[in-house]
Structures are given as C-alpha cells and as structure tokens.
Amino acid sequence: MRKILLILIFLSVSSQLFAATCKVKDNLKTKEIIAPKALEYKRENSGNRIDQVLSKRKTINVFRAWNGYSLGTSGYGLMWSAITPTPATSIGFSLREILWAYTYPDKLHYGQVGFEKFMRNKKWGSKSWKEYGNTKHIDYTHPDFLDYFKKLVRERTENLDGVMFDLWKNNHEKKGGRSKSTVKKFRYKIAKAVREEMGKDFIILGNVNWEKQKDTHEFVNGVFLELWKPSKSGYSCNEIKKIADIIKFHDENLSYPRLVAVNVWKIAKNPPKEKEKELIRKIFGKDINIRAYDKKWWIKNYRSSPENIKFAKLFTAMSMVIPENGYILYGDSNHDHPDHDHFHEIYDFQKIDLGKPTSLKTDIIDGLAFKLHEKGVIAYNLTKNNYLIKFDKKKVLVKSFEGVFEKF
C-alpha cells in the first residue's frame, strides 16, 4: 500500500511539474502601459578574446550543442563538440566537451587518453541512456584524478575557447553513483583546478539542466540549460515562468562573462493533413509519401507549427532580454529521434538585425520586460494580459506569453 501511495504522489508531482502546454484565453483585453526609462547599457571591451567575440554578438544569438559534423559553424555564437570540435570563429566561441562523471569505453573515452585508469565497473544511466551506448561511472575521487584532469583539459582545448561539462550538478543517478554531498565536493575541486590551470580568460560551461546551483559559479562562467521535458507537448505557463527565474539566477551568479545558453525543446506533433503536401513540396521539391518512408518523420522534423513558432519567439526573447550574454537553441526533444539530439532550425525571425543592445533588461511590471537596441526593441510578456507598450518612438503590442522583436 505504501508503494502505491508513493507512486501516486510521484505521478501527482510529475503532472504538476510538467503539465500541458501553456495556453492563454482568446480575446484578452489589451492594456496600455508606458515603458519606464530603460536601464542604460554599454559593453566594455578589454581587448581579450572573450570581449572581442562578445563585441560582435548579433541581435539574436543562437548556439549549437554538439552536431558540428552536420550543422557546421555558420550562424552560431557558441558551439561545442566532443571528439572533433569545430574551429572557433571571430564571432563565435568553440568549446570541447570533456567527460568527467561518466565515460564511453567502447568509444575510447572520446579520445581522453589515460581515462581508463579512473573508470569504475558501474553502469551509468537509466533505460533512456541506452541510445548513447555502453556508459560507465568515473572515479573523480581518485587521488590522481585532479592532476590528470587539469592537464587533460589544457591538452584537449588547445586553440579553443573553453570546456563544456555535461551533467554539471549535484544530483546524479543513484545506482552506482556518489552521494550529492560527494558530487558537490568534487565538482568544486574540479572547477577550481581547471580555473587555476587555464586562467581567467577561459570558458568553463556546465550543463545544469533545471538546477539553481551556484556552488561552483566562482570558477564557472557559463551554463547550458538543457531544459528537458518528458512529453511531446510544450511547457506549462508555470514552467515558463520558472525558466525565466532560472535564467535570471545564473546571470546574477555566474562569473564573467556569464554565458547563459538556453535549450528548450519543441512541441513534437504532426502537421495538419491538409498542410502535409504543401510542406513536402517545399522541403523536397516534389510530392512523396513521407509516411511510407518513415512513420515518425514529422515528429522528428516538423518544427514550424504555429505553436512552435510562437514559443520559439517567446523563449528567444527571454534568452536575449534577461541575461547580458544569452544564447538560444529551440530544438528537438531528445526523445523525438533515436539517433541524435539537439537538431533544430535557425528561424527567420532569429536573423533579425536590431543592432546592439543599448539597455539592460528593464522591467515594466512583473513578467513584462524589454531590452532596447540600436534599431528597435525585444520584449516578452509572461502575464495573463496583453499589453500595448508605449515607447518614445512607437507603440508595441506584446500578447500574453509571447515575445516580440520590433524595429523602430
């Protein structure tokens, strides 16, 4: 009976955390509101590599998680790979993922020579991890690990801008794993050792998922917010507000340059049947029976539904407005495709040129905020009302749970 109760409680909590896609009422009244004076912003440039790249940021900055072999470098302000990192560009940081908590022995530890010394004979990962192949725990508590690891980072990041650590959080899987306190203790030791080895002009970026943990932020200067969700639907309104809070938390607590890479997952669905032919002709240039080729093709590749465009705009606006140096990836859910993760589109609206930001995030009311640019404004609205914001140069309509990119 106790087990049944625990299961029911878990299901209840899970349904609250990951409810249905955020919906707003039709025909909401529009309230007019005057924009307050924007918080002035001017980027400082010390002349080092980090500041030089940041000075060339676009209006909207998209990042690429892995997949360098298929997606390349064009259009990205931040990217990383594991085995073969793509070269850094004048406008984009390139990092290398280095394994630290787990490893892939069948993939030769991603080329991390000598890593087998620290591999534990403990399987890592639940059933969902099977797509990545044989995975084992690493003993980062080994007395030789820190000296080995900091040298490994130096060797593996030559001519790159920094390192990316996956699952950079305290709560790892329990089966065969370490306690939260142990993980926390050694994450701190690892971050400190790498920062001392590599110096201040080096990016250390960690995948913290949904976590608000800052125990290594005195050494870490970037986060990858891989905001996983278990369903094909989108994020609930409360989850979206929580995401805004997580972005703000890390922007306030990271070390400079405080890179915040926001990865939200798409709504996976089939297009309306009447739209399929039109989309197939647009994509392939001719009529084909795509379902006969792959029944799940649309789930894997349909990213242009009205709902996805709406939420891609909202999350893009949040990622550009809330942090100083935000990046966005509105991509596939990991469970959409069995062979790869993090595929995505760079949407046309993400190519808009409003110039450089001239203000910091400026709140109008709780949940309604904007950032001025040289040639316009980016704003988002997480309230239950539509707002017509009166700026000096123009009135801008921002509907409930939407983001806008408006030229002046």
MARPA-523553 format. One line per 2 residues: number of its first residue (from 1); for each residue x, y, z of N, C-alpha, C. Coordinates in steps of 0.05 Angstrom, whole numbers. Each point is the difference from the previous one (the first is absolute). Example, Ala and Ser with C-alpha at 12.3 -4.5 7.8 and 13.67 -1.06 7.14 Angstrom:
2
1> 264/-114/156/-18/24/0/18/24/0  -7/21/-14/16/24/1/-15/22/14
This chain:
408
1> 17/-24/0/-17/24/0/17/25/0  22/-1/16/18/24/1/12/6/-27
3> 8/-22/-15/12/4/-26/-20/12/-19  -25/-8/2/-21/11/-18/-4/30/6
5> 0/7/26/-3/28/8/24/16/-11  24/-10/3/24/14/-10/-2/4/-30
7> -9/-20/-15/-3/2/-29/-20/22/-7  -23/0/15/-21/20/-6/11/28/6
9> 15/3/22/12/26/7/19/9/-22  17/-19/-10/19/7/-21/-14/9/-25
11> -21/-15/-8/-15/7/-24/-13/27/3  -10/6/24/-13/26/4/21/22/-2
13> 23/-3/12/21/20/-1/9/4/-29  5/-23/-14/9/2/-27/-19/15/-18
15> -27/-6/4/-20/14/-17/-1/29/6  7/8/25/0/29/6/25/13/-12
17> 23/-14/0/24/11/-10/0/2/-31  -12/-20/-12/-1/-1/-29/-29/-3/-10
19> -14/22/3/-28/0/-8/-2/5/-30  -24/4/-10/-5/4/-28/12/27/-9
21> 3/2/-27/11/25/-12/-15/25/10  15/21/5/-11/25/9/-21/11/-19
23> -24/5/10/-22/11/-17/-9/26/12  -8/18/-17/-12/26/10/-28/3/-13
25> -16/15/14/-28/4/-9/0/16/-26  -20/-5/-16/-4/16/-24/-13/27/8
27> 4/19/-17/-13/27/3/6/13/27  25/-3/9/8/14/24/-1/30/-4
29> -7/15/20/1/29/-2/29/10/-2  4/21/-15/27/12/-3/2/25/18
31> 20/-1/17/4/23/18/23/17/-11  -3/26/0/22/18/-8/17/6/25
33> 26/2/-5/19/5/22/24/15/-11  10/19/15/22/16/-9/27/-14/9
35> 18/-2/-19/26/-12/6/16/18/18  11/-10/21/17/17/18/27/6/-14
37> 15/17/11/26/6/-11/17/-25/1  12/-7/-23/16/-24/-2/26/2/17
39> 9/-23/10/25/-1/15/23/1/-20  15/21/0/21/4/-21/21/-22/1
41> 10/-6/-24/20/-21/-2/21/7/-21  25/-4/7/22/3/-19/20/-22/5
43> 5/-16/-21/18/-23/4/29/10/3  14/-10/20/28/5/3/16/-20/-17
45> 23/8/-10/16/-17/-16/30/2/8  10/-20/14/27/0/9/20/-6/-22
47> -10/-11/-22/17/-7/-22/8/-29/0  -7/-15/21/7/-29/0/-19/-15/-19
49> 6/-25/-4/-16/-17/-19/-29/0/7  -7/-4/26/-28/-2/8/-15/26/-7
51> 12/23/8/-14/25/-5/-1/7/-30  19/-9/-15/0/5/-29/-23/-15/-13
53> -5/-25/8/-22/-15/-11/-27/12/9  -1/7/26/-25/11/10/-7/26/-13
55> 20/16/-8/-5/25/-13/-13/-3/-27  2/-24/-11/-11/-5/-27/-26/-17/1
57> -12/-1/24/-25/-15/2/-21/11/-18  -17/-17/-10/-23/8/-17/-22/9/18
59> -22/9/-12/-24/7/16/-10/-25/14  -2/-22/-15/-9/-26/12/23/-20/-4
61> 7/-13/21/24/-18/0/-9/-29/5  3/-15/-21/-7/-29/1/25/-16/6
63> -3/-22/15/23/-17/6/-5/-28/-11  21/-15/-2/-1/-28/-11/11/-19/21
65> -16/-19/8/9/-20/20/8/-26/-16  26/-6/0/11/-23/-15/-7/3/-30
67> -1/-22/-15/-9/0/-28/16/18/-19  25/5/6/16/16/-17/4/-12/-28
69> 1/-26/-2/4/-14/-25/-23/5/-19  -23/5/10/-24/3/-18/-10/29/-2
71> 5/16/21/-12/27/1/21/22/-4  25/-6/2/21/20/-6/1/22/20
73> 11/23/-9/5/23/18/-17/24/-8  -11/1/-24/-13/24/-10/-25/6/17
75> -2/25/9/-24/9/15/2/-4/30  21/-11/10/2/-6/29/20/18/14
77> -8/9/24/17/16/17/14/-16/21  -9/-25/3/12/-18/21/-5/-29/-10
79> 20/-17/3/-4/-28/-9/21/-17/15  -7/-26/1/19/-19/11/-4/-27/-13
81> 21/-16/1/0/-28/-9/18/-15/19  1/-27/-4/16/-16/18/25/-11/-14
83> -4/-16/-21/22/-13/-13/16/19/-18  -15/14/-17/13/18/-19/-14/28/1
85> 10/17/18/-13/27/2/4/16/-26  -19/16/-6/3/18/-23/17/24/8
87> 14/12/-19/18/22/7/-15/24/10  12/15/18/-12/24/10/-1/20/-23
89> -19/19/1/-3/20/-21/4/28/13  1/20/-16/3/27/10/-25/9/15
91> -23/-13/-5/-25/8/13/-12/-22/17  15/-22/3/-12/-22/15/21/-16/17
93> -8/-7/24/17/-16/18/-3/-29/-8  22/-15/1/0/-29/-5/12/-14/25
95> -15/-18/11/8/-15/24/3/-30/-6  13/-14/17/1/-29/-2/-13/-12/25
97> -18/-19/-5/-11/-15/23/22/-19/9  5/0/26/18/-19/12/-15/-16/22
99> 1/-27/-3/-14/-17/18/13/1/28  -17/0/21/11/1/27/-15/-18/19
101> -26/-3/-3/-16/-16/18/-5/-29/-10  -2/-2/-26/-4/-26/-13/18/-2/-25
103> 2/-23/-12/17/-4/-24/-11/-22/-18  9/0/-24/-8/-19/-21/24/-17/-7
105> 4/-23/13/23/-17/-6/0/-10/-29  -23/-6/-11/-2/-11/-27/6/22/-21
107> 0/25/9/6/23/-18/27/11/7  17/-16/13/27/7/8/1/26/16
109> -20/3/17/-1/22/19/1/27/-14  -11/1/-25/1/25/-16/28/10/-4
111> 19/-18/-1/28/8/-5/15/11/25  -12/-3/24/13/10/24/20/-22/10
113> 24/3/-11/20/-21/5/6/-2/30  0/-24/10/6/-5/29/-25/-1/17
115> -24/5/-11/-24/2/15/-9/-27/12  9/-21/-13/-8/-27/10/10/-5/28
117> 21/14/9/10/-4/27/-21/7/21  -18/18/-7/-20/10/19/-28/-11/-4
119> -3/-18/-19/-26/-12/-6/-8/-20/22  -25/2/9/-10/-19/20/-17/-21/-15
121> -1/-24/11/-16/-21/-12/-29/2/8  -11/24/-4/-28/5/7/-14/13/-24
123> -22/-12/-8/-15/10/-23/-13/27/7  1/18/-19/-13/26/4/-25/1/-17
125> -21/12/11/-23/7/-17/-24/-19/3  -23/13/-2/-25/-16/0/-5/-10/-28
127> -24/-11/-5/-7/-11/-27/3/21/-22  -6/25/7/1/21/-20/29/6/-9
129> 19/-9/15/28/5/-6/11/-20/-21  -15/-21/-6/9/-21/-17/8/10/-28
131> -12/21/-9/6/10/-27/29/9/-2  13/6/23/28/10/-1/20/-23/2
133> -9/-25/3/18/-22/1/10/-6/28  19/-18/2/13/-9/25/12/24/15
135> -10/5/24/9/24/15/7/-9/29  23/10/9/9/-8/27/6/25/17
137> -2/-4/26/6/21/19/30/6/1  8/24/6/28/8/4/5/5/30
139> 23/-8/9/8/5/28/16/26/1  -15/22/2/14/26/2/10/5/28
141> -5/-19/19/11/2/27/28/-12/2  9/-13/-21/26/-12/-1/22/21/6
143> 20/-6/16/20/20/8/15/12/-24  2/-14/-22/15/9/-23/-18/15/-21
145> -26/1/6/-18/10/-21/4/30/-6  1/17/20/1/29/-5/25/8/-16
147> 23/-11/7/25/7/-15/-2/-9/-29  -11/-25/-4/-4/-10/-27/-19/17/-15
149> -22/7/13/-23/13/-14/7/28/-9  13/16/17/6/27/-8/20/1/-24
151> 18/-19/-1/18/-2/-23/-15/-10/-25  -19/-18/4/-17/-9/-22/-15/23/-12
153> -12/17/16/-14/23/-9/18/19/-17  24/5/10/19/17/-15/6/-12/-27
155> 6/-26/-1/7/-13/-25/-23/0/-20  -24/-5/11/-23/-5/-17/-14/26/-9
157> 8/23/11/-13/25/-8/19/19/-14  22/-10/-9/19/17/-14/-13/13/-25
159> 2/26/-3/-12/15/-22/-30/2/2  -11/-7/23/-29/2/5/-5/21/22
161> -25/7/4/-6/20/20/-6/-10/28  -5/-27/2/-6/-10/27/-10/-28/-1
163> -14/-7/22/-8/-27/4/-30/-1/8  -13/-22/-7/-28/-4/8/-1/-26/16
165> -13/1/24/-4/-23/17/-29/-7/0  -7/-25/-8/-27/-9/1/-8/-8/28
167> -26/2/6/-11/-8/26/15/13/23  4/26/-3/16/15/20/-19/8/23
169> -7/-19/16/-19/4/22/5/-21/21  -12/4/23/5/-17/23/-16/-26/0
171> -23/0/-12/-18/-23/2/4/-18/-25  18/-19/2/4/-19/-21/-16/-25/6
173> 0/-19/-18/-16/-24/5/10/-15/24  -18/-13/14/7/-13/25/13/-27/-4
175> -8/-15/-20/10/-27/-4/30/1/-7  17/-9/18/28/0/-5/14/27/2
177> -16/20/7/11/27/1/9/9/27  8/26/2/9/12/24/-22/16/13
179> 3/6/26/-20/16/14/1/29/-11  -21/15/5/-1/28/-9/23/16/13
181> 5/-6/25/22/15/14/27/-6/-12  5/-25/-8/25/-7/-13/3/13/-27
183> -22/-2/-16/1/13/-26/5/30/2  -13/13/19/4/29/4/29/6/8
185> 11/-16/18/27/5/9/20/-2/-23  -3/-20/-17/19/-5/-21/-5/17/-25
187> -25/9/-4/-5/20/-21/15/25/6  0/8/25/14/24/9/30/-3/-5
189> 11/-23/8/29/-5/-3/8/0/-30  -17/-12/-16/6/-1/-29/-1/28/-13
191> -21/15/6/-3/27/-11/24/18/9  7/-2/25/22/16/11/27/-8/-14
193> 4/-26/-3/25/-9/-12/2/9/-29  -22/-2/-15/0/8/-28/4/30/-3
195> -14/16/17/3/29/-1/29/9/6  12/-12/20/27/6/7/20/-8/-22
197> -6/-22/-13/17/-9/-22/-2/17/-25  -25/8/-6/-5/13/-26/-1/31/1
199> -3/11/24/-1/29/3/-28/12/-4  -2/26/2/-26/13/1/-12/3/-28
201> 16/1/-21/-10/3/-27/-6/-26/-13  -16/-17/13/-7/-27/-9/-28/-5/8
203> -15/-12/-18/-29/-5/6/-3/-28/12  -13/-2/23/-8/-25/12/-30/1/1
205> -13/-17/-16/-29/0/-3/-11/-27/9  -20/0/17/-11/-25/10/-30/-3/-6
207> -8/-25/-6/-28/-6/-5/-13/-4/28  -16/19/8/-13/-1/26/-30/-7/-2
209> -9/-5/-24/-29/-6/-4/-18/21/13  -18/-9/18/-19/18/13/11/10/27
211> 24/-7/7/10/5/27/7/30/5  -4/9/24/10/26/9/21/-5/21
213> 23/-10/-10/23/-5/18/23/18/-8  11/14/20/21/20/-6/26/-7/15
215> 3/-24/10/22/-6/17/27/0/-15  0/-1/-27/25/2/-15/1/25/-17
217> -19/18/3/-1/24/-18/23/20/4  15/-3/22/24/18/2/21/-8/-20
219> -2/-24/-11/19/-10/-20/-13/-3/-28  -26/-7/0/-14/-5/-24/-12/25/-11
221> 2/4/-27/-10/25/-12/-20/-4/-22  -11/-24/-1/-22/-6/-20/-16/-23/9
223> -26/0/-8/-18/-23/5/-14/-7/-25  -5/-26/-2/-17/-12/-21/-25/-9/14
225> -22/14/-6/-26/-7/12/-15/-19/-19  6/-26/2/-13/-20/-16/-26/-6/15
227> -22/13/-8/-25/0/15/-18/-23/-10  8/-24/8/-14/-24/-9/-28/-1/9
229> -17/-13/-15/-28/-5/8/-7/-28/-10  -17/-14/14/-5/-28/-6/-21/-4/-22
231> -15/20/-8/-22/-3/-18/5/14/-27  -18/-6/-20/1/12/-26/-12/28/0
233> -15/6/21/-13/26/2/21/21/8  -9/25/3/19/21/7/2/4/30
235> 10/23/9/3/6/28/-25/15/10  -7/-5/25/-23/14/12/7/29/5
237> -20/16/5/4/28/7/18/3/24  -4/-17/21/16/2/24/29/-9/-6
239> 4/-20/-17/27/-8/-7/14/22/-15  -14/15/-17/13/22/-15/9/22/20
241> -17/5/20/8/20/20/25/-10/16  0/-26/5/23/-12/14/25/2/-16
243> -2/-4/-27/23/3/-17/11/28/0  -18/20/0/9/28/2/16/5/26
245> -10/-12/21/13/3/26/28/-14/1  2/-23/-14/25/-15/-1/21/16/-16
247> -9/12/-23/18/16/-16/10/23/17  -18/14/14/8/23/16/20/-8/22
249> -6/-23/13/18/-10/22/28/-3/-10  4/-13/-23/27/-6/-9/14/26/-10
251> -16/17/-13/12/25/-9/10/17/23  -13/-2/23/8/15/23/23/-13/16
253> 5/-26/-4/19/-14/17/25/-11/-14  -1/-3/-26/24/-10/-14/23/20/1
255> 24/-10/-5/23/18/-4/-1/11/-29  14/23/-4/1/12/-26/12/-19/-20
257> -11/-2/-25/-20/17/-12/-29/-8/3  -6/-20/17/-27/-8/6/-15/-8/-26
259> 9/-21/-13/-14/-10/-24/-23/-18/9  -24/6/-9/-24/-15/7/-12/-12/-25
261> 4/-26/-5/-9/-13/-24/-26/-16/6  -22/10/-10/-27/-11/6/-9/-19/-22
263> -3/-25/8/-9/-21/-19/-27/-10/8  -21/10/-14/-27/-10/5/-8/-19/-23
265> -17/-18/7/-8/-22/-19/-26/6/-14  -2/-7/-25/-23/6/-16/-25/-16/7
267> -22/8/-10/-25/-16/2/0/-19/-24  1/-26/6/2/-20/-21/-28/-9/-9
269> -7/5/-25/-26/-6/-10/1/-3/-31  -21/-12/-11/-4/-1/-29/-14/25/-10
271> 6/9/-24/-14/23/-11/-29/-8/-7  -18/19/-3/-27/-7/-10/3/-13/-27
273> -17/-20/-5/3/-15/-25/-2/17/-25  -17/21/1/-2/18/-23/25/16/-5
275> 18/1/20/25/16/-3/23/-18/-9  -3/-27/2/22/-17/-5/11/2/-29
277> -18/0/-20/9/2/-28/16/25/-5  -11/22/11/13/26/-4/28/0/12
279> 3/-11/24/25/-1/14/20/-19/-14  -10/-23/-10/17/-19/-14/11/12/-25
281> -16/14/-15/9/13/-25/21/22/7  -4/14/21/18/21/8/27/-12/9
283> -1/-23/14/25/-12/10/15/-16/-21  -16/-17/-15/13/-18/-19/-2/8/-29
285> -17/20/-6/-3/9/-27/-18/-17/-17  -12/-20/12/-19/-18/-15/-17/-15/20
287> -21/-13/-11/-18/-16/17/12/-27/6  2/-7/26/9/-27/8/-17/-8/24
289> -2/-27/4/-14/-10/23/19/-4/23  3/21/15/21/0/21/-7/-20/22
291> -25/-5/5/-8/-19/21/8/-28/-7  0/-7/-26/8/-27/-8/30/-3/4
293> 15/21/-1/29/0/4/6/-2/30  -14/16/16/5/1/29/-26/11/14
295> -13/-17/15/-25/7/13/4/23/20  24/3/11/4/21/20/16/24/-12
297> 0/2/-26/16/21/-13/-8/28/10  -26/5/2/-9/27/8/7/6/29
299> -2/-21/17/7/4/29/29/9/2  16/-11/-17/29/6/0/6/27/-12
301> -15/8/-20/8/23/-17/-19/23/-3  -25/-2/11/-19/22/-3/4/20/23
303> 13/22/-7/7/20/20/-14/27/-5  -17/1/-20/-12/26/-8/-30/2/5
305> -10/-16/19/-28/4/7/-5/27/12  -24/11/-2/-5/26/13/8/1/29
307> -5/-22/15/7/-1/28/30/1/4  15/-15/-17/29/1/3/12/27/-7
309> -11/13/-20/10/27/-7/-6/19/23  -24/-2/11/-7/18/22/19/-3/24
311> 5/-25/8/16/-4/24/30/4/-6  8/-6/-25/28/6/-8/5/30/3
313> -19/17/-8/3/29/3/0/8/29  -17/-12/16/-1/7/29/26/-7/13
315> 10/-25/-3/25/-8/13/24/15/-11  -1/7/-25/22/15/-12/1/28/13
317> -24/13/3/-1/26/12/10/-1/29  -9/-20/15/8/-3/28/31/-4/2
319> 11/-16/-19/29/-6/1/17/24/-8  -11/18/-15/14/24/-8/-3/23/20
321> -23/2/13/-7/22/17/11/-4/29  -4/-24/11/6/-3/29/30/0/6
323> 16/-16/-14/29/1/7/14/21/-18  24/7/9/16/18/-17/10/-15/-25
325> 9/-25/4/12/-15/-22/-15/-26/-3  -25/1/-11/-17/-23/-3/3/-12/-28
327> -5/-27/-1/0/-15/-25/-25/-18/1  -10/-6/-24/-25/-16/-2/3/-23/-19
329> -12/-23/7/-3/-23/-18/-28/-11/5  -18/6/-19/-26/-12/2/1/-25/-18
331> 3/-23/13/7/-24/-15/-18/-24/5  7/-22/-13/-15/-25/3/2/-10/29
333> -20/-14/9/1/-15/25/19/-24/-4  14/-7/21/19/-23/-2/-15/-26/-8
335> -25/-2/8/-15/-25/-6/-14/1/-27  3/22/-15/-13/2/-27/14/-18/-20
337> 26/-4/3/16/-14/-20/19/-20/14  0/-25/-8/17/-20/14/30/3/-6
339> 7/14/-21/28/1/-8/15/26/6  -14/21/6/15/25/6/-17/18/18
341> 13/19/13/-13/20/16/7/28/-10  -16/19/8/7/29/-4/0/10/-29
343> -13/-15/-18/-4/12/-26/-21/22/2  2/20/-19/-17/23/3/0/16/-26
345> -17/20/-1/0/20/-21/11/26/10  12/16/-18/5/28/7/-22/15/-15
347> -20/9/16/-24/12/-12/7/28/-12  -17/7/-20/4/26/-13/0/23/20
349> -18/-1/20/-2/22/19/26/2/17  15/-22/2/25/1/16/22/13/-16
351> -5/7/-25/21/14/-16/-5/30/-1  -20/10/15/-6/29/-1/24/16/10
353> 3/24/-11/22/17/8/-12/26/13  1/1/26/-8/24/15/24/15/11
355> 24/-9/-9/24/12/11/7/-10/27  18/13/13/10/-8/27/-19/10/22
357> -1/-14/22/-16/10/23/10/26/11  -18/17/6/7/26/13/-10/2/28
359> -14/-21/9/-10/0/28/4/-28/11  -2/-2/27/-3/-25/13/-29/-8/0
361> -6/-24/10/-28/-7/4/-13/21/17  -23/10/-9/-15/20/15/-28/-11/5
363> -8/-3/25/-26/-10/8/-20/23/-1  -24/-6/-11/-22/19/0/-18/-8/24
365> -9/-25/0/-13/-12/23/11/-28/2  -7/-15/21/10/-27/3/-9/-17/-24
367> 19/-11/-15/-6/-17/-22/-1/14/-27  2/27/0/0/16/-25/26/16/-1
369> 17/-6/-19/26/13/0/10/4/-29  20/18/-3/10/6/-27/30/6/2
371> 13/0/-23/27/9/-3/2/17/-25  9/24/2/2/17/-24/25/-7/-16
373> -2/4/-26/23/-4/-18/3/25/-17  21/1/-15/6/24/-17/-22/6/-19
375> -13/-21/-10/-21/4/-21/-27/-12/8  -5/-5/25/-25/-11/8/-1/-10/28
377> -18/-19/5/-3/-11/27/-8/-29/-1  9/-15/21/-9/-27/4/-15/0/27
379> -24/-13/0/-16/0/24/-14/-27/3  -6/-7/25/-16/-25/5/-20/6/21
381> -21/-17/1/-23/4/18/-8/-27/12  4/-3/26/-8/-24/14/-23/5/19
383> -17/20/-7/-24/6/16/-24/-11/-14  -23/2/13/-25/-10/-11/-16/22/-15
385> 14/22/-7/-12/21/-15/17/7/-25  -13/10/-20/14/12/-23/8/29/8
387> 23/9/-9/8/27/6/9/15/-25  -9/25/-3/10/18/-20/19/19/14
389> 26/-4/-5/21/15/14/6/25/-16  -2/23/13/5/26/-13/29/8/5
391> 16/-3/-22/27/10/0/0/28/-12  23/14/2/2/27/-11/-5/0/-30
393> 10/-21/-14/-1/-1/-29/-23/-16/-12  -12/-17/17/-20/-18/-12/-16/-14/22
395> -24/-9/-6/-16/-17/17/5/-29/-9  5/-18/19/6/-27/-6/-19/-19/15
397> -15/-17/-15/-18/-19/12/14/-25/7  -1/-8/25/11/-26/9/-22/-16/13
399> -9/-21/-13/-21/-16/10/9/-18/22  -20/-11/15/6/-18/22/16/-24/-9
401> 22/-5/14/19/-22/-5/9/0/-29  9/24/-8/12/3/-26/25/18/2
403> 17/-3/-20/24/17/-3/-1/15/-26  10/25/0/0/16/-25/27/12/-5
405> 6/5/-26/24/12/-9/-8/22/-19  0/25/10/-13/22/-15/21/21/-8
407> 0/7/-26/17/22/-9/-13/27/6  16/19/6/-9/28/4/4/16/-25
